Amino acid sequence: MKYLIVLAILLFANHVSADTAEREGKFLSMFNIVRFPNDHCDAGGSRNGTCYTKEECSNKGGTEDGSCASGYGVCCTFVASCGAVLSENNTYFESEGEEDSHCSIQVCKGKDNIVQLRLDFLTFVINGPKTDYAATDALTVGGASVSVSGAASSLASRCLSDVFSVSNPGGPSPPEICGTITDEHMYVDMGADCVDLTFQLGTGAIADPQWKIRVTQYDNGYTNLAPFGCTQYYWKQDSDSDGKGTIQSFNWQGGSGYHLADQKQVICIRREDDMKKICYGVAAITDFAISGTLPAYTVANAKTFCGGYNGAAGTGLYADAVNIPSAADTASVTLVLSNFCGQSFAAATTTSICTKSVPFVVTFTSDSFEINTELSAADATKSNIGFRLYYEQKSS
């Protein structure tokens, strides 16, 4: 009898142990099921977030904006204002309406293998560049200020009041910009662990500067990194785009703006499958006007006016130009030069410019001055607006 009691106790203990193990297994199984990746999520409105647990979102200083992962997570959004240091991916740098002089944030890598930032300017309205070209602010030769015998020049196109800049130690910094840049974007190849995004604000027509910038971090495993050195990067994003799109100079403002000084805007376009060339054109003649409205594409005019400081009598007038490498006209006749300014796309032979040079890159460069004599009173409002080009990739 004693042995039967001991045996019963052992059997009961084994049963309890097995039952406990089964319950723990079910618990652990359930725990594994509700684990989820920290993917992007739609927070509603114009913001995206990152999917975290409620506790993670709170600990990271984020805001809950909806649910994700079938309700097991929260869509956590992050908003930064002046003075912040941030490392969360998909953070928004937003104005608060009280900025009046200097506003800067520091963006640091969220992971060691982060190599690139993308800045999406969802809203960007600050004071634009100077547009008065008539006054002589300097005498210049070859883009440099001189004391005598230079070309009469103005500071038109310079950001003299407000300016946005990216400080990128150890890596290339994008050009400084101002004006209205809403719905544009910019890439930054990170050379150090942190970069600074800075607004310097002066006084002028914009009483309340506004900006909302989404900061996205990409690691070295991301399959669609922008090529190194690109200011902007365009690619086929849906089945309807099919290698087509538009590119434009900063502060375009629908053709009512004024292009910016001291630019090196490198616009890269991803070559889609089976595409061998790309062609550029304008919807209207006035969609391309750089350094005046003279139709500048002849060999003589291009050498004199576009991008090379080859002005008459050694004065070295014009540097602002759009460069399309190995440019050819629509009849596939290679053009002598690749720099375009004035209203080059108005000329019959250059209504559409094509190139088979890869990668597909368009570069806009400008210097620090505008030459007063390049403009006339009749075309002053439309002579330096910059450019807006449509592009289409072709298979042959």
Secondary structure, DSSP 8 states (H G I E B T S, - for coil): -HHHHHHHHHHHHHHHHHHHHHHHHHHHHHHHHT-----EEE-STT-EEEEE-HHHHHHTT-EEEEEEGGGTEEEEEEEE-TT-EE--SSEEEE--S---SEEEEEEE-SSTTEEEEEEEEEEEE--------SS--EEEETTEEESSSSEEEE-TT---S-EEEEE-TTS-----B-SB-TTEEEEEE-SSSEEEEEEE---SS-SS-EEEEEEEEEETT-TT---TT-SEEE---STTTTTEEEEE-TT-GGGTS---SS-EEEEEE---TT--EEEEE-SSGGGEEEEEEEE--SHHHHHHHSSS---GGG------EEE-TT-B-TT--B-S--EE-ETGGGSGGGSEEEE--SSEEEEEE--S-EEGGG--GGGTTTSS-EEEEEEEEE--
